[in-house]
Every structure is written in C-alpha cells, then in structure tokens.
Amino acid sequence: GESVDHGQELEKAKILNSVYEERLREQTRELQAARSLAAEREEQLKTEQEIQHRKESEALLTANADLVELRALLAAIEPQAVRLKMLEEENAELRKQQELAKKKEASYVSK
C-alpha cells in the first residue's frame, strides 16, 4: 500500500508544482509589464524635463537679449537725460532772472 501512497504524493506534488510554476509565470509577466511601464514613464518624464529645460533656456535667452537691449537703450538715453537736467536747471535760472526783472520793473514803475 505504501507505493500507492507514494504515487499519490507524487501526483499531488506535480500538480502543486505546476500551479506554482503558473503563478510564477504570471508574477514574472506582471513584473515585466510593471518594469516596461516604469521605463516608459521614466522616458516620458525625461522628455518632459528636457522640454521644460529647453523652454526655460529659451526664456532665459530671450530675457538676456531683452536685458542687453534695455541696457543699450539706457546707455543711449543717459546722455539725453543729463542734457535734459542741465536744460531744466538753465530754465529754472532764467525764470528766476525773469522774476527778478519783473520785480525791478514793477518797483521802477511804482516810483
């Protein structure tokens, strides 16, 4: 009777073994699917980062170019601003002299 039991044990073991192998294959497939999904996502993220980086670089280049233009503009305006200030001061001086002249005239007239 022992050999029969042994045969049954062997059958059970074979069945269990095939069940385990099937599970293992399933898990391996799931793992591979998860891995490829992760790899895809990583690739996608890398691409997104590169795009973002490129956009930031372009924005920075544009901002720098604008800054350079602005500085050139300021450099061009600076002498004019200085000249304008001088003219305003001259103008203020002339106005003072006119006021004085008017006052003197008024005092002559009143005399």
Number of C-alpha atoms within 10 A of each C-alpha: 5 7 8 9 10 11 11 12 12 12 12 12 12 12 12 12 12 12 12 12 12 12 12 12 12 12 12 12 12 12 12 12 12 12 12 12 12 12 12 12 12 12 12 12 12 12 12 12 12 12 12 12 12 12 12 12 12 12 12 12 12 12 12 12 12 12 12 12 12 12 12 12 11 13 11 11 12 12 11 12 12 11 12 12 12 12 12 12 12 12 12 12 12 12 12 12 12 12 12 12 12 12 12 12 12 11 10 9 8 7 6
